Each structure stands twice: as C-alpha cells, then as structure tokens.
Amino acid sequence: MPTPAAHPRDTLATGEEIVFRFLQINDTHYQTDALQPPPLNFQGANRRAEWLCEALRRGGFIPPVDFILHVGDLVNTAYESEFVAFKRLLDHTGIPYHTTVGNHDNHSAEGDAEKEAPYRQIIGDQFHHTFTYKGLGFVVANNSGSATPELTKQAIDERERHLRSHLESHANRPIIVACHIPVVPMRDEAVLKSSFDLPTYKVAEPGMLSIIEQHRHHVSVVLSGHLHLSGVVRQNEINHIDVSGTAGYPHDIALHTVARDELITEFIALPDELHDPSTNIHGKPFQDQDFTDPTHPDHCSYLRGRTDERTVRTPWKLPLRG
C-alpha cells in the first residue's frame, strides 16, 4: 500500500504513535434507480452514499485510512441490483473494505440461506468472520435477525458458536467486535424503546452480550449501527459505540485511529449541505415528539451524543503487537 499523504490529523496532540486508521460507515440504505423513491425516512440516502464514496476516492475529507468497515445495512431492500450498485461505489473508492450484514441486507432473515443469497453472491460470504490487522483482532458477527419471530434456535446457536470461536482465536491480542444491532441499549432503555419503536433496539438474545463480556479482558470496543443515532455507552469495562450512518439524520461516520495504547474514535458528520433533518426517525415529523433522555436533555444530543461523547478514547487491555 502506498504511503498516505499528510493530513492535519496525522499527528496526535499527545504525541502517541499512530499504528493505522480505519473508517466506520453503516446504514447507507442504498437503492437502485428502479426502486426509487425510497421510504420517506431515507430520502437522499443515495446522494449521501455517493458523495461519501467519491470523497473517499478523492481524499481530503478525512485522513487516509487503511480500510473501511461497513457495519451493516449496505442497501435498503436486499435486491441483487442494489448490492451490485453499492459494491460498485465501494470498489470505486479504491480503499479495501470489510462488511457486516444488516437487517436490511437480508430481510432480517439471519440464517436463511435463500434470503441471504444476494448478499453472499455479490458482497461475499462475510456473515461471521474475523481478521487481524497490525496486531488488532476484529470479530464481525451477524445479529441481523435479533428479536424477530423468524429467528431460529439454529441461527442463534450458529451466531454464538462463531462468536466464541473467533474471540478465542484472538486470546493474546486486543479485540474490536463489529455487529449491526447494538448489544446494549444506547440510550435510556425505556426512552429508546419508544423513540426507535421496534424491538430490535438492542440484541434480544442474552447469549451474545454474555459471551462478549466473558472476554472483556481483551475486548475493548463493540461497534454497531442500526439505530440511526450516535453515541457511546460503557458497560462492564467495554465501550459500545454506535454510529448513526448516512441514510438517517444526523448522517455520521466514524474515524477510528488505532494508536499504540488506545483507540480514538471521532464522530464526523457529512457536510451540512447533505443534511436532511426529515430523515430523523427519533423525532418530528417521523415521530410525534423530539425524544430526549436523562443524560441527553436536548434532542440534538439525543441524536448526536453530547459534545464530550463525539470523541471517544478506549484503552487497549492487552499490548498491541505487530
């Protein structure tokens, strides 16, 4: 890989050694022209996804990154034509990428071979997988069917079997887990149930969180999307970081800087001219009120996180070797 060009964020103020950077995107909900217009709450999703991929190809919007991690809902209705079109966008960036399956990528049919076939054929067999990059372990889990009546015991068992195996394979290195649906509530739970208005506001099956927390000696971070809001929750020594994605307001991505001793996460909003507040699913006009919770007392912070939550520092629990 060629040496990246200099960028204002290339030197950390603390003088920490930067090992590499990666970009988290999610909830792009891309649709092909034949399926337009999209649902009201995703107006402009294609324009934002296309702008972002072109900006990444050109460079300059963010510092150079070693790869992209897409944390699910690449497309909106899981048609082959959507996957083909969106894969073309990702390939056009010229940046390597890894993907996570979201509920819109397979009709929430986790473990259903027929409904997962378009994703598998176009994007790849990346439903439960793991990789290592410069000493950091990544475990990518499919939890796209959580809390749905169709989710089978077999699919839950497969999810948990892969998760255990992949976490154990990184016994001596720090780990980031990536999954589409967050495994803990990312806002006050009672409020989030109302504002998201679906039972999938967190993973309903307790095994996934239990397995992750059994590995909290080396799992530092769980990355997710799905909720169309941004924030961080620390539970049992693990930072759970959820990014709104680009389809729904506030249109965030996350830049993750891997330093020798910690992960530094910066939430970055797309440019103002791309913003469409009508795509906010947690407030008016989609809901009959603008939601807040006890730690996010205004609607803006409920959506975007408080100012002090827009940059998150997560120490590694084991040495980063490599």
Phi, psi and omega per residue, in radians:
M1 nan 2.326 -3.114
P2 -1.145 2.704 3.110
T3 -1.148 2.200 -3.094
P4 -1.185 2.650 3.100
A5 -1.221 2.774 3.131
A6 -1.191 2.677 -3.138
H7 -2.612 2.636 -3.109
P8 -0.950 -0.492 -3.128
R9 -1.586 0.132 -3.046
D10 -1.201 -0.346 3.122
T11 -2.039 2.139 3.097
L12 -1.340 2.448 -3.114
A13 -1.052 -0.488 -3.123
T14 -1.367 -0.153 -3.083
G15 1.398 0.156 -3.136
E16 -1.152 2.609 3.085
E17 -1.313 2.202 3.049
I18 -1.549 2.132 3.140
V19 -1.521 -0.835 3.041
F20 -2.954 2.986 3.055
R21 -2.229 2.599 2.964
F22 -2.425 2.759 -3.071
L23 -1.940 2.278 3.003
Q24 -1.714 2.159 2.940
I25 -2.192 2.742 3.134
N26 -2.923 2.937 3.073
D27 0.870 0.891 3.063
T28 -1.394 -0.503 3.050
H29 0.866 0.828 -3.068
Y30 -1.240 2.489 3.067
Q31 -2.280 2.509 3.058
T32 -1.341 2.802 -3.075
D33 -0.974 -0.621 -3.090
A34 -1.112 -0.344 -3.085
L35 -1.846 0.103 3.128
Q36 -1.397 2.736 -0.021
P37 -1.383 2.670 3.136
P38 -1.291 3.010 3.052
P39 -0.957 2.657 -3.050
L40 -0.883 -0.713 -3.038
N41 -1.335 -0.026 3.097
F42 -2.113 0.425 3.110
Q43 -0.988 2.348 3.095
G44 1.419 0.093 -3.103
A45 -1.053 -0.744 -3.138
N46 -1.088 -0.779 -3.117
R47 -1.039 -0.737 -3.122
R48 -1.202 -0.723 3.113
A49 -1.110 -0.741 -3.136
E50 -1.167 -0.721 3.110
W51 -1.064 -0.798 -3.091
L52 -1.096 -0.812 -3.106
C53 -1.120 -0.650 3.088
E54 -1.205 -0.683 3.101
A55 -1.100 -0.665 3.104
L56 -1.189 -0.646 3.093
R57 -1.120 -0.757 -3.104
R58 -1.271 -0.628 -3.053
G59 1.504 2.799 3.062
G60 1.858 -0.514 -3.139
F61 -1.216 -0.702 3.041
I62 -2.304 2.911 3.038
P63 -1.085 2.773 3.073
P64 -1.007 2.440 3.122
V65 -2.116 2.674 3.141
D66 -1.369 -0.529 3.082
F67 -2.827 2.919 3.051
I68 -1.854 2.408 3.000
L69 -2.019 1.906 3.118
H70 -1.629 2.105 -2.987
V71 -1.778 0.742 2.896
G72 1.731 2.788 -2.987
D73 1.035 0.966 3.027
L74 -1.028 -0.776 -3.062
V75 -2.175 3.111 -3.029
N76 -1.743 -0.666 -3.047
T77 -2.259 0.237 2.940
A78 1.109 0.482 2.996
Y79 -1.395 2.599 3.115
E80 -0.983 -0.717 -3.092
S81 -1.084 -0.583 3.085
E82 -1.163 -0.818 -3.132
F83 -1.091 -0.729 3.128
V84 -1.052 -0.815 -3.111
A85 -1.150 -0.724 -3.099
F86 -1.286 -0.647 3.071
K87 -1.058 -0.633 3.091
R88 -1.075 -0.686 3.092
L89 -1.106 -0.840 -3.139
L90 -1.072 -0.779 3.133
D91 -1.068 -0.598 -3.101
H92 -1.135 -0.422 3.129
T93 -1.151 -0.461 -3.067
G94 1.330 0.169 -3.111
I95 -1.892 2.304 3.066
P96 -1.006 2.629 -3.119
Y97 -2.538 2.688 3.005
H98 -2.146 2.608 -3.084
T99 -2.244 2.730 3.075
T100 -2.152 2.409 -3.122
V101 -1.389 2.360 3.082
G102 -1.933 2.983 -3.080
N103 -1.126 -0.502 3.100
H104 -1.382 -0.194 -3.134
D105 -1.489 -0.207 -3.132
N106 -2.599 0.432 3.140
H107 1.023 0.582 -3.124
S108 1.081 0.302 -3.028
A109 -1.690 1.073 3.115
E110 -0.968 2.182 3.119
G111 1.525 -0.055 3.131
D112 -1.579 1.877 -3.015
A113 -1.052 -0.664 -3.104
E114 -1.174 -0.783 -3.089
K115 -1.356 -0.332 3.091
E116 -1.580 -0.112 -3.032
A117 -1.051 -0.788 -3.136
P118 -1.033 -0.744 3.102
Y119 -1.068 -0.824 -3.093
R120 -1.087 -0.720 -3.067
Q121 -1.278 -0.626 -3.041
I122 -1.672 -0.808 -3.066
I123 -1.551 -0.735 3.118
G124 2.319 2.994 -3.087
D125 -1.491 1.177 -3.047
Q126 -2.093 1.057 -3.128
F127 -1.656 -0.739 2.983
H128 -2.364 1.979 -3.125
H129 -2.649 2.954 -3.118
T130 -2.554 2.655 3.071
F131 -2.679 2.855 3.101
T132 -2.127 2.413 3.112
Y133 -2.413 2.021 3.099
K134 0.881 0.749 3.040
G135 1.577 -0.082 -3.122
L136 -1.850 2.273 3.126
G137 -1.560 2.406 3.057
F138 -2.095 2.242 3.100
V139 -2.091 2.062 -3.070
V140 -1.901 2.128 -3.032
A141 -2.074 2.480 3.056
N142 -1.623 1.922 3.033
N143 -2.174 0.544 -2.985
S144 -1.166 -0.321 -3.115
G145 -1.774 0.167 -3.057
S146 -0.978 2.452 3.041
A147 1.188 0.213 3.093
T148 -1.741 2.543 -3.119
P149 -1.074 -0.442 -3.081
E150 -1.406 -0.191 -3.094
L151 -1.167 2.151 -3.070
T152 -1.603 2.778 3.057
K153 -1.064 -0.614 3.123
Q154 -1.075 -0.729 3.132
A155 -1.174 -0.700 3.095
I156 -1.104 -0.777 3.133
D157 -1.074 -0.707 3.131
E158 -1.132 -0.778 3.106
R159 -0.976 -0.864 -3.056
E160 -1.249 -0.611 3.104
R161 -1.110 -0.831 3.122
H162 -1.113 -0.726 -3.108
L163 -1.076 -0.823 3.111
R164 -1.034 -0.852 -3.094
S165 -1.069 -0.760 -3.101
H166 -1.220 -0.690 3.088
L167 -1.123 -0.726 -3.139
E168 -1.166 -0.499 -3.133
S169 -1.221 -0.241 3.125
H170 -1.979 0.673 -2.997
A171 -1.012 -0.513 -3.023
N172 -1.944 0.371 3.122
R173 -2.458 2.733 3.069
P174 -1.181 2.658 -3.018
I175 -2.297 2.490 2.876
I176 -1.976 2.263 3.030
V177 -1.758 2.388 3.068
A178 -2.170 2.305 3.086
C179 -2.669 2.751 -3.051
H180 -1.299 -0.889 -3.089
I181 -1.572 2.246 -3.126
P182 -1.092 2.633 -3.099
V183 -1.667 -0.105 3.032
V184 -2.317 2.755 3.064
P185 -1.135 2.309 -3.079
M186 -1.651 -0.006 2.968
R187 -2.499 3.067 3.032
D188 -0.825 2.220 -2.919
E189 -1.093 -0.741 -3.127
A190 -1.102 -0.692 3.135
V191 -1.218 -0.768 -3.099
L192 -1.079 -0.653 3.078
K193 -0.977 -0.682 -3.132
S194 -1.373 -0.754 -3.046
S195 -1.266 -0.610 3.117
F196 -1.468 -0.571 2.988
D197 1.117 0.425 3.048
L198 -2.447 2.626 -3.135
P199 -1.251 -0.084 -3.104
T200 -1.595 0.422 3.139
Y201 -1.180 -0.293 2.984
K202 -2.673 2.929 3.088
V203 -1.163 2.155 -3.052
A204 -1.424 -0.473 -3.083
E205 -1.460 2.088 -2.954
P206 -1.216 -0.288 -3.049
G207 -1.088 -0.629 -3.062
M208 -1.130 -0.860 3.108
L209 -1.097 -0.719 -3.135
S210 -1.044 -0.772 -3.128
I211 -1.129 -0.766 3.131
I212 -1.067 -0.775 -3.103
E213 -1.229 -0.444 3.014
Q214 -1.126 -0.366 3.138
H215 -1.891 0.440 -3.070
R216 -1.211 -0.153 3.063
H217 -1.219 -0.315 3.070
H218 -2.374 -0.165 2.998
V219 -1.453 2.064 -3.129
S220 -1.734 -0.620 -2.958
V221 -2.457 2.482 2.911
V222 -2.073 2.138 3.139
L223 -1.784 2.411 -3.133
S224 -2.629 3.108 3.081
G225 -2.457 -2.246 2.941
H226 1.355 -0.692 -2.980
L227 -1.479 -0.260 -3.075
H228 1.042 0.678 2.927
L229 -2.579 2.884 -3.053
S230 -2.106 2.440 3.093
G231 3.020 3.128 -3.127
V232 -2.381 2.443 3.033
V233 -2.285 2.271 3.079
R234 -1.783 2.177 -3.132
Q235 -2.470 2.255 3.122
N236 0.827 0.834 3.009
E237 1.255 0.264 3.131
I238 -2.141 2.319 3.033
N239 -1.534 2.149 3.048
H240 -1.780 2.050 -3.034
I241 -2.047 2.111 -3.122
D242 -2.036 2.357 -3.072
V243 -2.040 2.382 -3.034
S244 -1.117 -0.551 -3.032
G245 1.430 -3.135 -2.958
T246 -1.726 -0.342 -3.085
A247 -1.271 -0.764 -3.082
G248 -1.840 2.503 3.126
Y249 -1.089 2.301 0.458
P250 -1.722 0.292 2.968
H251 1.059 0.983 -3.134
D252 -1.767 2.620 2.825
I253 -2.087 3.045 3.110
A254 -2.339 2.240 3.040
L255 -1.658 2.117 -3.136
H256 -1.887 2.045 3.090
T257 -1.783 2.046 3.125
V258 -1.578 1.868 3.056
A259 -1.709 2.991 -3.070
R260 -1.079 -0.599 -3.051
D261 -1.924 -0.161 -3.027
E262 -2.827 2.917 2.976
L263 -1.830 2.280 3.095
I264 -1.966 2.055 -3.098
T265 -1.911 2.196 3.081
E266 -2.058 2.125 3.002
F267 -1.350 2.272 -3.106
I268 -2.223 2.137 3.104
A269 -1.446 2.555 2.991
L270 -1.112 2.824 -3.118
P271 -0.983 2.608 -3.064
D272 -0.957 -0.618 -3.065
E273 -1.179 -0.221 3.095
L274 -1.673 -0.096 -3.042
H275 -1.297 2.446 3.055
D276 -2.387 1.640 -3.100
P277 -1.045 -0.320 3.118
S278 -1.208 -0.220 3.105
T279 -1.528 0.099 3.074
N280 -1.267 2.003 -3.111
I281 -1.542 -0.082 -3.107
H282 -1.799 0.196 -3.110
G283 -2.772 -2.978 -3.133
K284 -1.165 2.509 0.081
P285 -1.579 -0.066 -3.099
F286 -1.164 -0.656 3.071
Q287 -1.924 2.994 3.134
D288 -1.571 0.051 3.087
Q289 -2.680 2.824 3.019
D290 -1.648 2.023 -2.994
F291 -1.378 2.615 2.986
T292 -2.438 2.954 3.007
D293 -2.463 3.080 -3.018
P294 -1.018 -0.531 -3.134
T295 -1.758 -0.034 3.087
H296 -2.329 1.378 -2.925
P297 -1.320 -0.110 3.034
D298 -2.181 2.774 -3.002
H299 -1.182 -0.593 3.120
C300 -1.051 -0.821 -3.135
S301 -1.219 -0.501 3.063
Y302 -1.086 -0.674 -3.122
L303 -1.407 -0.794 -2.943
R304 -1.785 -0.178 -2.930
G305 1.477 2.723 3.073
R306 -1.185 2.894 3.134
T307 -0.971 -0.709 -3.120
D308 -1.286 -0.122 3.102
E309 -1.762 -0.021 -3.088
R310 -1.398 -0.287 2.962
T311 -2.213 2.201 -3.042
V312 -2.140 2.248 3.105
R313 -1.946 2.185 -3.086
T314 -2.180 1.936 3.129
P315 -1.187 2.539 2.996
W316 -1.301 2.575 -3.123
K317 -1.683 -0.344 3.025
L318 -2.206 2.730 3.138
P319 -1.059 2.455 3.077
L320 -1.531 1.877 -3.101
R321 -1.907 2.470 3.091
G322 2.093 nan nan
